[in-house]
Amino acid sequence: MENKKYLTLWGKIGYGMGDSAWCFISCIISSFMLIYLTDTVGMNAGIVGSLMMAARIFDGISDIIFGRLLDKTHTKMGKARPWMFWSIFGASISLVALFSIPTSWGDTAKYVYFFIFYMLANTVFYTSGYIAYSTLMSLITKNSEERVQITAYRTIAGNLSYMILGSISVGAVAALGGGAAGWRNLALVYAVIAIVINTVAVFSSKELPEEGDAPEEKSGAVQKGESLGSVVKAVLKCRYFYFLLAIMALLYAFATIFQTSAVYYATYVLGDTGLLSVLVTVNYGVTMAASFLVPLAIKKMDVYKTSIGGMFIGLAGRVLTLAGGMMSTMGIILLGIAVATIGTAVIQTLSYTMMASTSEYVYLKDRVHANGIIFSCSSMGIKVGSGIGSALCGILLEMGGYVANAAQQSQSCINMLNFLFLWFPIIVTGISIVILFFMDVDKQVEKLRKEA
């Protein structure tokens, strides 16, 4: 473990704030886009879900392209910071455009307009900016303990943002004019806030010189002879890349379905939209609080044991939430969510630490630098997960017979909402535990170091 300290307290906090900036973009798109399109613009949930799913086809390609472009970037600002700085402007403009769909247009025009700006927001600008932000972690410190700490800061910042946005957004729409105008104004406010926070994060972080402290640890420097093909080949044969991608996709598929289905669940199952803020506050509030404990747990156990242990606690919480839902007991539902979010905090915090270890593993194994492509797991996983989550919500709600703005939904729709809110999290958590059993990357890195 690297013992040298690289970051000040402000540097850690400043980096962590960056996640909050991108949450202002991703939260409103993943959590409220569907209900805006169905209940305000009048679009079909099934068609929208299918378009969201179709957009995922292009994400894998764009993530690899931007990951490689980042690895080849050399500027006075560094490798990651330029991409992070400029991308937020394109993402913000696309966000406002997405929530400004002309309600007077015909159906076909609406769907085409939505798909274009959804692709721009996610596949282009979110990809380049968030890959840069995630990669920046490995470029500002080589200290393993500091990496866990700044990941905890970003997890806290991200969950705080999701908690606040999930709690206030619906009410804010009404306060900002209601209807289509309210959503457009909210998107504009969030876009401006995202730009300000991201700018602070960019200029409070400082990348290490590319020559580094040791030749083998250059911060993503591309060595002579490293072709795109050789780097991609090395990454694609690394099993940990696929594990990380799957974990991130599952994590954000769950987060999206929780946030999206919570809106419908509170409205049509619990019968009280005011309970949405309670559900969201408990989920993200406890996750944020538990994130403080993860760096402490790492000192007692390694990353491998902490991640698996945390997810088993999360699974117990998911089962408890299911029991509360089956008994229609709000107190048990909230207790279950609170327990389950411990697992969420653990995996959110440690996933980026695992990415840094995987990047080092690829270098030690094949002597190629692939920081950008490895950290594309974050962007790719978030987009694939949130895209699949949003798409599933739309498609399954349509299958369940959801009727927009209905005073009461059919029993088949209620059953579908119960599946999305109560059963889906158990399935996701169980699959994540299985994957984590094979995620022994730190052990393999130590082994390769000794052999070097």
PyMOL commands that set and color helices and strands:
alter all, ss='L'
color gray80, all
select helices_A, chain A and resi 9-39+45-71+81-98+107-140+144-175+179-204+215-217+228-236+239-269+275-291+294-300+303-326+330-366+371-400+411-436+441-451
alter helices_A, ss='H'
color red, helices_A
deselect
rebuild
show_as cartoon
